Amino acid sequence: MNIGTVSEKSGLPPKTIRYYEDIGLISPDRRDNGYRDYSTEDVHRLRFLQRSRGLGFSVEECRQLLSLYGDTHRESAEVKAIAEAKLTEIDRKLAELQGLRDMLSHLVANCHGDGRPQCPIIDGLSGKVSLQ
């Protein structure tokens, strides 16, 4: 298959497909004329990558998951450990975002939003008052 067909079947743009090839996540065959020749397995790997990236896995985590995907003797514990680590990271980011939201919400609630020049939001951002 050519890259256009693979792009349609995988839902990924050609630029992303070439990038994944450049970093070694996929390795299509080459025809005699030098053009890439993608297989059905390449399409499956690209879809796997698309779903993995959509769940927030890094390129290196995807590399590990792809390796396990291709290993018929894998232990699901290895896969679960990678997924659990990602879940922990997502929970940490959510807590951080909630803290940012709470802080900004507090600043917005304390700003009169009228014609006066005093503004707790500006004061907080400038460091005049603590954001904590």
C-alpha positions in Angstrom: 0.0 0.0 0.0 1.1 3.5 -0.6 1.2 6.2 2.1 -2.1 7.8 1.0 -3.9 4.5 1.3 -2.3 3.8 4.7 -3.2 7.4 5.8 -6.8 6.8 5.0 -6.9 3.4 6.7 -5.1 4.4 9.8 -6.6 7.9 10.2 -3.1 9.4 10.5 -1.6 12.1 8.2 1.3 11.1 6.0 3.6 13.4 7.9 2.9 11.5 11.1 3.4 8.2 9.4 6.8 9.3 8.0 7.7 10.6 11.5 6.9 7.2 13.0 9.0 5.6 10.4 11.9 8.0 11.0 12.0 7.2 14.7 11.7 3.5 14.1 8.1 2.7 15.3 7.2 1.3 11.9 9.4 0.1 9.1 7.7 -0.4 5.8 9.3 -2.3 3.0 10.8 -0.5 0.1 9.9 -1.3 -3.5 12.6 -1.4 -6.2 11.9 2.2 -7.1 12.4 3.3 -3.5 8.8 4.0 -2.7 7.5 2.8 0.7 5.3 -0.3 0.6 3.1 -0.5 3.7 1.5 -3.8 4.8 -1.7 -4.5 6.6 0.4 -5.1 9.8 1.8 -1.5 9.4 -1.8 -0.2 9.3 -2.5 -2.2 12.5 0.6 -0.8 14.2 -0.3 2.8 13.2 -3.9 2.4 14.6 -2.3 1.0 17.8 -0.1 4.1 17.9 -2.9 6.4 17.3 -5.0 5.0 20.1 -2.0 4.9 22.4 -1.1 8.5 21.7 -4.7 9.4 22.2 -4.6 8.0 25.7 -1.5 10.2 26.4 1.3 7.6 26.1 4.6 9.2 25.1 6.5 8.0 22.1 8.8 6.0 24.2 5.9 4.4 26.1 4.3 3.6 22.7 7.6 2.0 21.7 7.4 -0.3 24.8 3.7 -1.0 24.2 4.4 -1.8 20.5 7.2 -4.2 21.6 4.8 -5.9 23.9 2.0 -5.9 21.2 4.3 -7.9 19.0 5.5 -10.3 21.7 3.2 -13.3 21.9 5.0 -14.4 25.1 4.4 -11.1 26.9 3.1 -11.0 30.4 0.1 -8.8 30.9 1.7 -7.5 34.1 4.2 -5.6 32.0 1.5 -3.9 30.0 -0.5 -3.2 33.1 2.5 -1.6 34.8 3.0 0.8 31.9 -0.8 1.7 32.0 -0.8 2.1 35.8 2.2 4.5 35.6 0.4 6.5 32.9 -2.8 6.6 35.1 -0.7 7.9 38.1 0.8 10.6 35.9 -2.7 11.6 34.6 -4.0 11.7 38.2 -1.1 14.0 39.2 -1.8 16.3 36.3 -5.5 16.4 37.2 -4.7 17.4 40.7 -2.3 20.1 39.5 -4.9 21.5 37.1 -7.5 21.4 39.9 -5.2 23.5 42.1 -4.7 26.0 39.3 -8.4 26.2 38.7 -9.1 26.8 42.4 -6.5 29.5 42.5 -7.7 31.3 39.4 -11.3 30.9 40.5 -10.4 32.6 43.8 -8.8 35.5 42.0 -11.7 35.9 39.7 -14.2 35.8 42.6 -12.3 38.5 44.4 -12.1 40.9 41.5 -14.9 43.4 41.4 -14.7 43.6 37.6 -15.8 47.3 37.6 -14.3 50.6 36.7 -11.8 50.6 39.7 -8.1 50.1 38.9 -7.6 47.7 41.9 -7.6 44.1 40.6 -6.7 41.1 42.6 -6.0 39.1 39.4 -3.3 41.6 38.3 -1.9 41.8 41.9 -1.7 38.0 42.1 0.0 37.7 38.7 2.5 40.5 39.5 3.4 38.9 42.8 2.1 41.7 44.9 -0.1 39.2 46.7 0.4 35.5 47.1 -1.4 33.2 44.7 -1.5 30.5 47.4 
